[in-house]
Each structure stands twice: as C-alpha cells, then as structure tokens.
Amino acid sequence: MTDAVQSDAAAQAAEEASHAGWKPRGNPWLIAVAVTIATFMEVLDTTIVNVALPHIAGSLSASSDEATWALTSYLVANGIVLTISGWLGDLLGRKRYFVICIAMFTVCSFLCGMATTLGQLIAFRLAQGFFGGGMQPNQQSIILDTFAPARRGAAFGVAAMATIVAPVLGPTLGGFITDQASWRWIFFLNVPVGIVAVAMVSALVEDPPWVKERKSRGLDFIGLSLIAIGLGCLEVMMDRGQDDDWFNSPFIRLMAVMAAVGIVGAIFWLLVARKPIVHLDVFRDRNFAAGCLMIAATGGILYASAVMIPQLAQQYLNYTATWSGMILSPGGFMVILLIPIVGRLMKITPARNLIALGFTIMGFSMLYSSHLAANINFGALVVMRLFQTAALAFLFVPISTVAYMTLPRDLTPDAVALFAMFRNVAGSIGIALSTSNIVQRSQTHQNYLTEWGTPFHQPFNELLAQYTNALVAMGHSAAVAENMAMGQIYRMIRTQAAIMAYSDTFIACAVVAFFVVPFCFLMTARKSAGGPGAAH
C-alpha cells in the first residue's frame, strides 16, 4: 500500500470517528413520522388516481384512453427523478431538496385539482411526479442517518406505512372521495397534509455533518439524458402497452427500442464516467444487490395484486369503486399489526430467513387467491387480500434493513435512490404484465368455452332452453326471448373466461414468489469495509 492510499484511509477513518457521536437534536421517532407523512402522501397518489380516471375523462371532455395520460405522465417523471435524487440531494442539500419536493408537490396537487383541461392536468401531474420522485429516497436516507443500525428495523417499520399501506388504501380512499364528492378532492386532500409535512420536516429534520460536507458531482449531462430516455420510455411502454396492443403498435416498438438503448447506454456510461450522476458501485455490495432483487419482486407482486382485485370486483362482480377499495383496506391494518411482530422476530432470527418466509407465504397466498368464482363474496375476497398483505409485513422491513447494513455510508444517497427505483419500476412492470396477461388469457379461455356453445352440445341446449322459457314466462316473445338468452349466455361465458384469467395471473404471481425464495440466501453476514454494521 502506498503512502497516499494509507493517508486517504487514515483520513477517512478519522472523519468517521469524528462523526460517530452525532445524533439529531429532535426526537428520532418524530423525525421518522415527519418524513413518512410526506412520503405517504406521495405514494398514495400513485394509486388513488386510478379509480378516478373515468370521472376525470368525463369531467374534462376526454376519452378514457386520453385520461390515462394523467397517470402515465406522473409515472414517467417519478421514475426518472427517483434514480437521480441522490445527485439532486448533493446539489441542493438533502433537507433543502426534501422540503422543496414536499412544498412543490403540494402546490402541484392544488393545481391538478384546479385544472380545467386535460392538457393542464397532464402538465401539472408531470410536475407533481417530478417533485414526488425525490421524496421516497430522501425518506429512507434520513431514516438511515437518524437511527443506529440496531434500531433501523423498527424505524423501517414506520416507513413501511408509506410504502405498503398507502398503495393499499389508495383505491379505497380514491373510490370514496370520487363517489361522495369529486375527483378534484383527491388532489385538494394533499394540500393540508403537505403544509403539515413541510412544517414538521423544517422543524425536526437536520443534515448530519457527513451530508453537509458532501460535495456536488457536477452535471453528468450524458448520464442524465440516457436515464431520462431509458426509464421514461420504459414507463410509457409499460403504461400504454396494453391499450396500444403492445408490439403491434409502431409507437410501443419505438418506446421499447428507446428504452433498451437508454438503459443499456446508461449502464455502460455510468460504469466508465469519471463523475457519474449515479454510482453503480453500490451493486458490489451483495446484500444491497440481493435486496434490490427482493424489493423488485415485492413491488411487482404488491402493485399487481393491488390492481387485480379491485379491477375484478368492479368489472365482473358489479362492485362500486368504494366497495372494491374496501376489499383492500383490512389488508393495510394487517400490515400495521404484523410489522411490530416482525421487528421482534428480527432480533432472534436472521432477516434472510424472514424474507424467505415472506415470499413463501406470498406464494401460497397467491395460490389461494387463484380459487376464484363468479359468485365469490366480499368476505372471501377480503380474506384473500389479508393473506397477501400478511406476507408483505415479512418482506419490506427485513429487506430494507439488510440491504443497507453492509453498505458504506458515502454510497447511501445513490443506494436509496436505486432501491426506490427498483421497487417502483418493478411495480409498473407488474401492473402492465398482469393486466396484459388477464386480457390474453381471457381471450384464450373464451375461445375454448365458446367451442361448447353449439347446438351439438346438449348441456348448452338445455341451458338455452331454460333461459328462453324463463324469459317467455316474463312476457317476451319466443324469438326475442331466445336472442336475449343467447346474450345472457355470452355474458356468462365472458365472465367465466375473465375469472379463469385472473386465476391464471395469480398463479403466475405465485410462481414468481416461489422463484425468488432461494435468492434470499444470497444475503450474507459478511461486514464490508467501512460499512455501518453487520447483517444477519
């Protein structure tokens, strides 16, 4: 080892020793609550708008297809900023950047509620996503610096309220507000919450010495451009793919090519750039790399299942938006009850065992959820969702805790940004793939079922005669009754085909969950140099 290297190592050790005794002036738990309130508001907005899209389209004289751009624009801006939030925090100062994000997110929420045209709403949602993208990584970064490694598991339990509970409550709250008031109040609701969050963060949060001393890396224009092109086009492709018939659409093919070029180009550039906008060195840490894989699988299954059940309830079981959301709500309370228990279990068993258990429970819960029927009742759907969310409680906190355990402190800003990006992008992919699979499998099952709907199949003739006789008894003529009976049978076939498609998709989610279980044991107990603690 040269003298220069020895000097740098000694200087780094001395710096870490001088900062070892730092503690925030405010109560750590109040700080955790403050940053979680802000993030809860932002994560809620990723799902709360979904159920209001038909109302937005009608109110702003737009088609349903056009209205979905209000969701797409948010996801595109959010996905890009998530990745570069570490660089923005270094540029502006972490606390200052966090407060700016909350304040501007609140302003943009108000503007979304005041929008009078779809173009205005899309522009304001784009800005809302831009400022919202910095909130999740900053929340985790602040919690990591506020709490000692031994207490981070409990602190991440508070953070889980935003990451897990918010997507669950979003459809419920969105449906209730839309049914009882107006879609505009979905956005106006953020205003008082944002004001409170700005006040609490301004008063309680402070940057530790090592964050204040962190210098800006300058502007990596090439890296920024490639990330924006890659992730932006990927989000557009995933969100618009099903509506535009995937790769049969020239637009989706263009988005796919640009996404591939942008992402692959960004990876190569960030590996060779002298001052990259995002440091990919974080993936040299095995715990963090495995944690990103785990959280991506969790995010994909979480968002896919959170969309599938309300969608099934509204489209085929005739539930209102409020009642379809109510199916998910008990699951949020299940997570709140189980997270403290998981925190205690982390003290007596390795976290990777809990993660493996969580994915195992998730797999079985998805298999259980595949037992659907056209006459399934509300209670059965709630039990299915409770089973699913019970698994989430065993995943988020242990994954978040272990992912950062052996990571050097100077890589934390980029690590939390990439961690959040993996979760959110995987969520978008999960929603897109599940929705596409449901459509394709519905068509397959419908083609199979209609093969039996012929005069040469006796059970079909008996069912047609039964429906026709019932309609004739109600006063319809024989010819009209037979046509109405055929229509009724066709609707029944479509419903049965859709139910079977949802079952197939839940089975696919179960396969993903079981597939990830062996990878949980890639997480090691080896402590890396300069890391803040050891992982189980």
Secondary structure, 3 states (H helix, E strand, C coil): CCHHHHHHHHHHHHHHHHHCCCCCCCCHHHHHHHHHHHHHHHHHHHHHCHHHHHHHHHHCCCCHHHHCHHHHHHHHHHHHHHHHHHHHHHHHCHHHHHHHHHHHHHHHHHHHHHCCCHHHHHHHHHHHHHHHCCHHHHHHHHHHHHCCHHHHHHHHHHHHHHHHHHHHHHHHHHHHHHHHCCCHHHHHCHHHHHHHHHHHHHHHCCCCHHHHCCCCCCCCHHHHHHHHHHHHHHHHHHHHCCCCCHHHCHHHHHHHHHHHHHHHHHHHHHHHCCCCCCCHHHHHCHHHHHHHHHHHHHHHHHHHHHHHHHHHHHHHCCCCHHHHHHCCHHHHHHHHHHHHHHHHHCCCCCHHHHHHHHHHHHHHHHHHHCCCCCCCCHHHHHHHHHHHHHHHHCCHHHHHHHHHHCCCHHHHHHHHHHHHHHHHHHHHHHHHHHHHHHHHHHHHHHHHHHCCCCCCCHHHHHHHHHHHHHHHHCCCCHHHHHHHHHHHHHHHHHHHHHHHHHHHHHHHHHHHHHHHHHHHHHCCCCCCCCCCCCCC
